[in-house]
Amino acid sequence: MRYVGYEQRGRHAQGVVEQGMIYPLDVSIARLIERSEFEIRHATRRAFEREPVPLEDVRLLAPLEPPTVRDFVAFEEHVEGVRRSVSGETGVPDQWYAAPTFYFTNPYAIVGTGADIPIPPGSQVLDFELEVAAIIGRPGRDLTPEQARDHIFGYTIFNDWSARDLQGAEMTVGLGPCKGKDFASTLGPWIVTADELERFRDADGFLRIGMSVAVNGEEIGRDLLSNMGWPFEDLVAYASRGTEVRPGDVLGSGTCGNGGCLAELWGLTGSREPRPLQPGDVVTMTVEGIGSITNTVVAGTDPQPIPAARPRPRTRPHYFASELETR
């Protein structure tokens, strides 16, 4: 099944997509995926009893507002290219092979296909990142990879937009990324349930799905999801280690290789070609078995000035206020 968020005549709703039509749900997707398999099937059957809405008559939204978004970095080729582009270092860190690293990104910055993407304040080097994301459907903790498969509700396309100049500067502190990733992430066009993609699973347990990205109609990159270093089940298991994954959590694959983002290409060529994204650029991502998302880059706002940090004087006191009163 395919579950979608949409807006029609100013009203936000969720539904099931079938043959170019949306059948409205009477429950949000976030609430739906928390339910048992029986309840999900029952709610879906009820949707098909309602008057459908033509897909072309609505504005698609992100399929859900996730409570958390973890974004992994599971493609070795991407790591090698972007590392050279952002920090100037070559190769892949040994630690990358040891465990699937991720960072938490901003769940409040989620948008859907068709949304405009303003260039973030202070950035001149905007980039796209082509990914697939898994959506958690069942809570779990300390899962094995074998258990984790049953906790994946479905998959969607994920564009982890990146301001490379902001990212490169802030990560020199040894923490981050933060504002380099804080402004927009696209999910969509809908969530495809996990069973729909099982036909793509290869003998090694990976989903052999084609992925491509184009800017203004010109293809920039393409890869296979099966070129990940770990399958999604391993990512879910690692995310659940010592903590919980819960329904609605989003886990991104990380950016694919072979031109899944501009920074990878910049790292390989040593120059910013193709150029960073500019206002008016249209970015389209297509993933086999899921669909396509498209966003247009628009001009952003200027940053509000914040002063530089106050240097620490060597004579700065370290006493509590109450201690100072007695001195």
DRENGUKE-611135 format. One record per residue (C-alpha): x, z, y; residue number from 1; residue in one letter. Coordinates in steps of 0.1 Angstrom, whole numbers, plus 5000, padded with zeros to 4 digits. Last residue first. Layout:
// DRENGUKE-611135
+------+------+------+-----+---------+
|    X |    Z |    Y | num | residuo |
+------+------+------+-----+---------+
|    X |    Z |    Y | NUM |       a |
...
+------+------+------+-----+---------+
END
This chain:
// DRENGUKE-611135
+------+------+------+-----+---------+
|    X |    Z |    Y | num | residuo |
+------+------+------+-----+---------+
| 5352 | 5502 | 5372 | 327 |       r |
| 5319 | 5517 | 5362 | 326 |       t |
| 5297 | 5490 | 5376 | 325 |       e |
| 5319 | 5464 | 5359 | 324 |       l |
| 5310 | 5478 | 5325 | 323 |       e |
| 5273 | 5473 | 5331 | 322 |       s |
| 5279 | 5437 | 5342 | 321 |       a |
| 5297 | 5431 | 5309 | 320 |       f |
| 5334 | 5425 | 5312 | 319 |       y |
| 5352 | 5392 | 5305 | 318 |       h |
| 5365 | 5385 | 5340 | 317 |       p |
| 5377 | 5350 | 5351 | 316 |       r |
| 5414 | 5353 | 5362 | 315 |       t |
| 5425 | 5322 | 5343 | 314 |       r |
| 5399 | 5302 | 5361 | 313 |       p |
| 5377 | 5281 | 5337 | 312 |       r |
| 5370 | 5247 | 5352 | 311 |       p |
| 5334 | 5243 | 5365 | 310 |       r |
| 5319 | 5214 | 5345 | 309 |       a |
| 5313 | 5181 | 5363 | 308 |       a |
| 5282 | 5179 | 5385 | 307 |       p |
| 5249 | 5163 | 5372 | 306 |       i |
| 5236 | 5132 | 5389 | 305 |       p |
| 5202 | 5118 | 5379 | 304 |       q |
| 5210 | 5087 | 5359 | 303 |       p |
| 5197 | 5053 | 5372 | 302 |       d |
| 5166 | 5040 | 5355 | 301 |       t |
| 5162 | 5014 | 5328 | 300 |       g |
| 5160 | 4976 | 5327 | 299 |       a |
| 5141 | 4961 | 5298 | 298 |       v |
| 5151 | 4953 | 5262 | 297 |       v |
| 5123 | 4937 | 5241 | 296 |       t |
| 5114 | 4949 | 5206 | 295 |       n |
| 5105 | 4931 | 5174 | 294 |       t |
| 5098 | 4946 | 5139 | 293 |       i |
| 5095 | 4926 | 5107 | 292 |       s |
| 5081 | 4930 | 5072 | 291 |       g |
| 5085 | 4954 | 5043 | 290 |       i |
| 5093 | 4935 | 5010 | 289 |       g |
| 5123 | 4918 | 5025 | 288 |       e |
| 5134 | 4934 | 5058 | 287 |       v |
| 5133 | 4916 | 5091 | 286 |       t |
| 5146 | 4928 | 5124 | 285 |       m |
| 5139 | 4911 | 5157 | 284 |       t |
| 5156 | 4919 | 5190 | 283 |       v |
| 5144 | 4902 | 5222 | 282 |       v |
| 5168 | 4902 | 5252 | 281 |       d |
| 5151 | 4904 | 5286 | 280 |       g |
| 5172 | 4931 | 5300 | 279 |       p |
| 5207 | 4929 | 5284 | 278 |       q |
| 5221 | 4937 | 5250 | 277 |       l |
| 5259 | 4939 | 5247 | 276 |       p |
| 5277 | 4905 | 5244 | 275 |       r |
| 5283 | 4888 | 5211 | 274 |       p |
| 5312 | 4892 | 5216 | 273 |       e |
| 5326 | 4924 | 5230 | 272 |       r |
| 5362 | 4918 | 5219 | 271 |       s |
| 5385 | 4930 | 5192 | 270 |       g |
| 5370 | 4907 | 5166 | 269 |       t |
| 5363 | 4932 | 5138 | 268 |       l |
| 5355 | 4962 | 5160 | 267 |       g |
| 5332 | 4941 | 5182 | 266 |       w |
| 5314 | 4928 | 5152 | 265 |       l |
| 5307 | 4964 | 5140 | 264 |       e |
| 5297 | 4973 | 5175 | 263 |       a |
| 5270 | 4945 | 5176 | 262 |       l |
| 5250 | 4960 | 5148 | 261 |       c |
| 5239 | 4950 | 5113 | 260 |       g |
| 5265 | 4922 | 5116 | 259 |       g |
| 5278 | 4921 | 5080 | 258 |       n |
| 5272 | 4958 | 5073 | 257 |       g |
| 5240 | 4978 | 5072 | 256 |       c |
| 5233 | 5006 | 5096 | 255 |       t |
| 5225 | 5040 | 5083 | 254 |       g |
| 5200 | 5045 | 5055 | 253 |       s |
| 5176 | 5065 | 5077 | 252 |       g |
| 5159 | 5096 | 5064 | 251 |       l |
| 5125 | 5103 | 5080 | 250 |       v |
| 5107 | 5136 | 5074 | 249 |       d |
| 5069 | 5131 | 5071 | 248 |       g |
| 5064 | 5155 | 5042 | 247 |       p |
| 5092 | 5181 | 5041 | 246 |       r |
| 5128 | 5183 | 5032 | 245 |       v |
| 5140 | 5218 | 5027 | 244 |       e |
| 5174 | 5236 | 5029 | 243 |       t |
| 5204 | 5244 | 5009 | 242 |       g |
| 5209 | 5209 | 4997 | 241 |       r |
| 5177 | 5190 | 5006 | 240 |       s |
| 5195 | 5163 | 5027 | 239 |       a |
| 5219 | 5158 | 4998 | 238 |       y |
| 5191 | 5151 | 4974 | 237 |       a |
| 5173 | 5128 | 4998 | 236 |       v |
| 5205 | 5108 | 5003 | 235 |       l |
| 5211 | 5106 | 4966 | 234 |       d |
| 5176 | 5093 | 4960 | 233 |       e |
| 5182 | 5067 | 4988 | 232 |       f |
| 5209 | 5050 | 4968 | 231 |       p |
| 5245 | 5057 | 4977 | 230 |       w |
| 5273 | 5035 | 4991 | 229 |       g |
| 5247 | 5011 | 5004 | 228 |       m |
| 5252 | 4974 | 4995 | 227 |       n |
| 5218 | 4975 | 4977 | 226 |       s |
| 5201 | 4972 | 5012 | 225 |       l |
| 5215 | 4937 | 5013 | 224 |       l |
| 5230 | 4922 | 5044 | 223 |       d |
| 5223 | 4900 | 5074 | 222 |       r |
| 5236 | 4897 | 5109 | 221 |       g |
| 5234 | 4880 | 5143 | 220 |       i |
| 5206 | 4855 | 5137 | 219 |       e |
| 5196 | 4837 | 5169 | 218 |       e |
| 5159 | 4839 | 5179 | 217 |       g |
| 5166 | 4858 | 5211 | 216 |       n |
| 5186 | 4884 | 5191 | 215 |       v |
| 5182 | 4882 | 5153 | 214 |       a |
| 5186 | 4909 | 5126 | 213 |       v |
| 5185 | 4905 | 5088 | 212 |       s |
| 5179 | 4926 | 5057 | 211 |       m |
| 5175 | 4914 | 5021 | 210 |       g |
| 5164 | 4940 | 4995 | 209 |       i |
| 5182 | 4949 | 4963 | 208 |       r |
| 5169 | 4985 | 4960 | 207 |       l |
| 5197 | 5004 | 4943 | 206 |       f |
| 5193 | 5021 | 4908 | 205 |       g |
| 5224 | 5005 | 4893 | 204 |       d |
| 5204 | 4980 | 4872 | 203 |       a |
| 5186 | 4967 | 4903 | 202 |       d |
| 5154 | 4979 | 4920 | 201 |       r |
| 5136 | 4951 | 4938 | 200 |       f |
| 5104 | 4954 | 4918 | 199 |       r |
| 5103 | 4991 | 4927 | 198 |       e |
| 5095 | 4981 | 4963 | 197 |       l |
| 5057 | 4984 | 4962 | 196 |       e |
| 5059 | 5017 | 4943 | 195 |       d |
| 5077 | 5033 | 4973 | 194 |       a |
| 5047 | 5029 | 4996 | 193 |       t |
| 5053 | 5005 | 5025 | 192 |       v |
| 5052 | 5023 | 5058 | 191 |       i |
| 5043 | 5001 | 5088 | 190 |       w |
| 5059 | 4978 | 5114 | 189 |       p |
| 5077 | 5000 | 5117 | 188 |       g |
| 5100 | 5026 | 5131 | 187 |       l |
| 5120 | 5020 | 5163 | 186 |       t |
| 5144 | 5046 | 5177 | 185 |       s |
| 5148 | 5052 | 5214 | 184 |       a |
| 5166 | 5074 | 5240 | 183 |       f |
| 5187 | 5101 | 5223 | 182 |       d |
| 5213 | 5079 | 5205 | 181 |       k |
| 5242 | 5078 | 5230 | 180 |       g |
| 5227 | 5109 | 5246 | 179 |       k |
| 5238 | 5129 | 5216 | 178 |       c |
| 5263 | 5116 | 5191 | 177 |       p |
| 5277 | 5141 | 5187 | 176 |       g |
| 5304 | 5167 | 5186 | 175 |       l |
| 5342 | 5163 | 5187 | 174 |       g |
| 5345 | 5162 | 5225 | 173 |       v |
| 5356 | 5125 | 5221 | 172 |       t |
| 5321 | 5119 | 5208 | 171 |       m |
| 5307 | 5121 | 5243 | 170 |       e |
| 5326 | 5091 | 5256 | 169 |       a |
| 5321 | 5067 | 5227 | 168 |       g |
| 5284 | 5075 | 5225 | 167 |       q |
| 5278 | 5069 | 5262 | 166 |       l |
| 5296 | 5036 | 5260 | 165 |       d |
| 5279 | 5026 | 5227 | 164 |       r |
| 5243 | 5032 | 5239 | 163 |       a |
| 5227 | 5030 | 5204 | 162 |       s |
| 5193 | 5019 | 5191 | 161 |       w |
| 5186 | 5032 | 5156 | 160 |       d |
| 5162 | 5004 | 5145 | 159 |       n |
| 5144 | 5016 | 5114 | 158 |       f |
| 5123 | 4995 | 5090 | 157 |       i |
| 5099 | 5014 | 5068 | 156 |       t |
| 5099 | 5030 | 5033 | 155 |       y |
| 5076 | 5050 | 5012 | 154 |       g |
| 5065 | 5084 | 4998 | 153 |       f |
| 5099 | 5095 | 4986 | 152 |       i |
| 5097 | 5129 | 4968 | 151 |       h |
| 5094 | 5114 | 4933 | 150 |       d |
| 5128 | 5098 | 4937 | 149 |       r |
| 5143 | 5131 | 4947 | 148 |       a |
| 5139 | 5146 | 4912 | 147 |       q |
| 5165 | 5122 | 4897 | 146 |       e |
| 5188 | 5127 | 4927 | 145 |       p |
| 5187 | 5164 | 4921 | 144 |       t |
| 5167 | 5185 | 4946 | 143 |       l |
| 5180 | 5216 | 4963 | 142 |       d |
| 5148 | 5220 | 4982 | 141 |       r |
| 5116 | 5200 | 4981 | 140 |       g |
| 5085 | 5191 | 5000 | 139 |       p |
| 5066 | 5159 | 4990 | 138 |       r |
| 5061 | 5127 | 5008 | 137 |       g |
| 5094 | 5120 | 5025 | 136 |       i |
| 5097 | 5087 | 5044 | 135 |       i |
| 5127 | 5065 | 5036 | 134 |       a |
| 5143 | 5045 | 5064 | 133 |       a |
| 5157 | 5010 | 5064 | 132 |       v |
| 5184 | 5001 | 5089 | 131 |       e |
| 5195 | 4975 | 5115 | 130 |       l |
| 5213 | 4990 | 5145 | 129 |       e |
| 5208 | 4977 | 5180 | 128 |       f |
| 5234 | 4980 | 5208 | 127 |       d |
| 5234 | 4988 | 5245 | 126 |       l |
| 5267 | 4988 | 5264 | 125 |       v |
| 5261 | 4993 | 5302 | 124 |       q |
| 5247 | 5028 | 5300 | 123 |       s |
| 5242 | 5053 | 5329 | 122 |       g |
| 5205 | 5058 | 5322 | 121 |       p |
| 5193 | 5044 | 5289 | 120 |       p |
| 5184 | 5006 | 5288 | 119 |       i |
| 5147 | 5006 | 5286 | 118 |       p |
| 5133 | 4995 | 5252 | 117 |       i |
| 5099 | 4978 | 5254 | 116 |       d |
| 5075 | 4984 | 5225 | 115 |       a |
| 5064 | 4955 | 5203 | 114 |       g |
| 5073 | 4973 | 5171 | 113 |       t |
| 5068 | 5010 | 5173 | 112 |       g |
| 5085 | 5039 | 5192 | 111 |       v |
| 5102 | 5071 | 5182 | 110 |       i |
| 5120 | 5090 | 5210 | 109 |       a |
| 5103 | 5124 | 5204 | 108 |       y |
| 5119 | 5126 | 5169 | 107 |       p |
| 5154 | 5126 | 5185 | 106 |       n |
| 5183 | 5122 | 5160 | 105 |       t |
| 5198 | 5145 | 5134 | 104 |       f |
| 5231 | 5134 | 5120 | 103 |       y |
| 5241 | 5122 | 5086 | 102 |       f |
| 5271 | 5122 | 5062 | 101 |       t |
| 5267 | 5111 | 5025 | 100 |       p |
| 5294 | 5130 | 5006 |  99 |       a |
| 5330 | 5125 | 4994 |  98 |       a |
| 5334 | 5088 | 5002 |  97 |       y |
| 5330 | 5094 | 5039 |  96 |       w |
| 5354 | 5123 | 5038 |  95 |       q |
| 5383 | 5098 | 5031 |  94 |       d |
| 5377 | 5083 | 5066 |  93 |       p |
| 5372 | 5045 | 5065 |  92 |       v |
| 5399 | 5022 | 5079 |  91 |       g |
| 5411 | 5018 | 5115 |  90 |       t |
| 5408 | 5040 | 5145 |  89 |       e |
| 5401 | 5025 | 5180 |  88 |       g |
| 5374 | 5051 | 5186 |  87 |       s |
| 5342 | 5032 | 5192 |  86 |       v |
| 5351 | 4997 | 5180 |  85 |       s |
| 5375 | 5006 | 5152 |  84 |       r |
| 5350 | 5032 | 5139 |  83 |       r |
| 5322 | 5006 | 5142 |  82 |       v |
| 5339 | 4981 | 5119 |  81 |       g |
| 5349 | 5005 | 5092 |  80 |       e |
| 5318 | 5025 | 5091 |  79 |       v |
| 5296 | 4994 | 5090 |  78 |       h |
| 5314 | 4980 | 5060 |  77 |       e |
| 5311 | 5013 | 5042 |  76 |       e |
| 5273 | 5014 | 5045 |  75 |       f |
| 5257 | 5049 | 5040 |  74 |       a |
| 5259 | 5063 | 5075 |  73 |       v |
| 5229 | 5086 | 5074 |  72 |       f |
| 5202 | 5092 | 5100 |  71 |       d |
| 5181 | 5123 | 5097 |  70 |       r |
| 5148 | 5123 | 5117 |  69 |       v |
| 5126 | 5154 | 5118 |  68 |       t |
| 5090 | 5162 | 5124 |  67 |       p |
| 5081 | 5125 | 5122 |  66 |       p |
| 5055 | 5109 | 5145 |  65 |       e |
| 5039 | 5083 | 5122 |  64 |       l |
| 5034 | 5046 | 5117 |  63 |       p |
| 5051 | 5037 | 5150 |  62 |       a |
| 5025 | 5018 | 5170 |  61 |       l |
| 5010 | 4984 | 5165 |  60 |       l |
| 4989 | 4969 | 5193 |  59 |       r |
| 4956 | 4956 | 5179 |  58 |       v |
| 4937 | 4923 | 5177 |  57 |       d |
| 4962 | 4904 | 5156 |  56 |       e |
| 4958 | 4929 | 5127 |  55 |       l |
| 4921 | 4921 | 5125 |  54 |       p |
| 4901 | 4953 | 5123 |  53 |       v |
| 4882 | 4962 | 5091 |  52 |       p |
| 4847 | 4977 | 5088 |  51 |       e |
| 4850 | 5007 | 5065 |  50 |       r |
| 4847 | 5009 | 5027 |  49 |       e |
| 4884 | 5001 | 5024 |  48 |       f |
| 4893 | 5033 | 5042 |  47 |       a |
| 4873 | 5053 | 5017 |  46 |       r |
| 4895 | 5039 | 4989 |  45 |       r |
| 4926 | 5050 | 5008 |  44 |       t |
| 4913 | 5085 | 5013 |  43 |       a |
| 4906 | 5088 | 4975 |  42 |       h |
| 4941 | 5074 | 4966 |  41 |       r |
| 4958 | 5099 | 4989 |  40 |       i |
| 4937 | 5127 | 4975 |  39 |       e |
| 4946 | 5118 | 4939 |  38 |       f |
| 4983 | 5115 | 4948 |  37 |       e |
| 4982 | 5150 | 4964 |  36 |       s |
| 4982 | 5154 | 5001 |  35 |       r |
| 5010 | 5157 | 5026 |  34 |       e |
| 5012 | 5119 | 5029 |  33 |       i |
| 4977 | 5118 | 5044 |  32 |       l |
| 4983 | 5144 | 5071 |  31 |       r |
| 5012 | 5124 | 5087 |  30 |       a |
| 4993 | 5092 | 5081 |  29 |       i |
| 4964 | 5106 | 5102 |  28 |       s |
| 4930 | 5110 | 5085 |  27 |       v |
| 4898 | 5090 | 5086 |  26 |       d |
| 4917 | 5058 | 5078 |  25 |       l |
| 4908 | 5025 | 5093 |  24 |       p |
| 4911 | 4993 | 5072 |  23 |       y |
| 4935 | 4969 | 5090 |  22 |       i |
| 4933 | 4932 | 5083 |  21 |       m |
| 4959 | 4905 | 5078 |  20 |       g |
| 4957 | 4905 | 5040 |  19 |       q |
| 4956 | 4943 | 5036 |  18 |       e |
| 4969 | 4969 | 5060 |  17 |       v |
| 4957 | 5005 | 5056 |  16 |       v |
| 4949 | 5025 | 5087 |  15 |       g |
| 4959 | 5048 | 5115 |  14 |       q |
| 4943 | 5052 | 5149 |  13 |       a |
| 4951 | 5054 | 5186 |  12 |       h |
| 4924 | 5045 | 5210 |  11 |       r |
| 4931 | 5025 | 5242 |  10 |       g |
| 4910 | 4995 | 5232 |   9 |       r |
| 4928 | 4994 | 5199 |   8 |       q |
| 4961 | 5011 | 5192 |   7 |       e |
| 4978 | 5011 | 5159 |   6 |       y |
| 4996 | 5032 | 5132 |   5 |       g |
| 5001 | 5015 | 5098 |   4 |       v |
| 5000 | 5023 | 5061 |   3 |       y |
| 5009 | 4996 | 5037 |   2 |       r |
| 5000 | 5000 | 5000 |   1 |       m |
+------+------+------+-----+---------+
END
